[in-house]
Amino acid sequence: MEANAIAKFIHMSPRKVRLVASLVRDLSIVEARKQLAFSKKAAAKPVLKVVNSAVANAGENVDLENTYVIEIFVDEGPTIKRHMPRAHGRSAAIRKRTSHISVKIGDKEEKIVTQEK
C-alpha cells in the first residue's frame, strides 16, 4: 500500500516549510499528526493537510500505526514579484515565494525496498 499527495502554490517560503517537513519525515502517521498538531510553526497547517490527503488517497483500510511518511519534500514554486517605494525615488524588490509540498506514505517494508532501488 502506497499513496501520494501534492499541494501546489502554497504561499509560504520553501525554506520555512522544509523545517516543518523535516520534523515528520520517517514518522508513523499517528506520530506525524501529533507533531504537526502541536507545532507552533505556521507551515505545520498546510503540511498536515497534505499528510491527511495522502492518508485519504490510500483508502479506507489503512493501519495508521504501521503506515509511515516514506518521503516528504518541498520544492520552490513561482515567485510573485512586487516593489516597495524607498528613499530618493528608488524601489526595492519584494519576492513573495510559494512552495509545492509532496508526500508519499506507505508501509515500513516498502520504505526499505524503495530506498534500496
C-alpha positions in Angstrom: 0.0 0.0 0.0 1.4 3.3 -1.1 -0.2 6.7 -1.6 0.9 10.2 -2.7 -0.4 13.7 -2.3 0.8 17.0 -3.6 -0.1 20.6 -2.6 0.9 23.3 -5.0 1.3 27.1 -4.8 1.3 27.3 -1.0 2.0 30.9 -0.1 4.9 30.2 2.2 8.7 30.3 1.7 10.1 26.8 0.9 12.8 27.3 3.4 10.2 27.7 6.2 8.1 24.7 5.1 11.2 22.5 4.8 11.8 23.0 8.5 8.4 21.5 9.3 8.7 18.8 6.7 11.9 17.5 8.3 10.0 17.1 11.6 7.7 14.4 10.2 10.0 12.6 7.9 10.2 8.8 8.7 7.5 9.0 11.4 4.3 7.0 11.6 1.1 8.8 10.5 -0.1 9.0 14.1 3.1 10.5 15.4 3.3 12.9 12.4 -0.2 14.2 13.0 0.7 14.7 16.7 3.9 16.5 15.8 2.1 18.8 13.3 -0.9 19.5 15.5 1.3 20.9 18.4 3.9 22.7 16.3 3.9 26.5 16.6 5.1 26.9 13.0 2.6 28.3 10.6 3.8 25.9 7.9 2.5 23.0 10.0 -1.1 23.5 8.9 -0.5 23.0 5.1 1.9 20.1 5.8 -0.8 18.4 8.0 -3.3 19.0 5.3 -1.1 17.2 2.7 -0.4 14.3 5.0 -4.1 13.9 5.7 -4.8 14.0 1.9 -2.2 11.2 1.4 -4.0 9.1 4.0 -7.3 9.7 2.3 -5.8 8.7 -1.1 -4.6 5.5 0.5 -8.2 4.3 1.0 -10.3 3.3 4.0 -8.4 0.2 5.2 -5.2 1.9 6.4 -3.4 0.8 9.5 -2.2 4.2 10.7 0.2 2.7 13.3 2.1 0.8 10.6 1.9 3.4 7.9 4.9 5.8 7.7 5.8 9.0 5.9 8.2 7.5 3.4 9.1 10.6 1.5 8.3 14.3 2.0 9.9 17.1 0.2 9.3 20.8 -0.6 10.0 22.3 -4.0 10.0 26.0 -4.9 7.1 27.3 -6.8 6.8 30.5 -8.8 7.8 33.7 -7.1 5.4 36.7 -7.1 7.3 39.9 -7.6 6.3 43.2 -6.0 8.0 46.6 -5.4 8.2 48.8 -2.4 8.9 52.5 -2.7 12.2 53.5 -1.0 14.1 56.7 -0.4 15.2 59.1 -3.2 12.7 57.7 -5.7 14.1 54.2 -5.7 12.2 51.0 -5.3 13.1 47.7 -3.6 12.0 44.3 -4.8 9.7 42.1 -2.7 9.7 38.4 -3.6 6.6 36.5 -2.3 7.7 32.9 -2.5 5.5 29.9 -3.0 6.0 26.2 -2.3 5.0 22.8 -3.7 4.7 20.1 -1.0 4.9 16.4 -1.9 4.2 13.5 0.5 4.5 9.7 -0.1 3.2 7.4 2.6 3.4 3.6 2.9 4.3 0.6 5.0 7.7 0.2 6.7 8.7 -2.7 4.4 8.0 -0.6 1.3 10.2 2.1 2.7 13.2 -0.2 2.9 12.6 -1.6 -0.6 12.2 1.9 -2.1 15.5 3.1 -0.6 17.4 0.2 -2.0 16.4 0.9 -5.6 
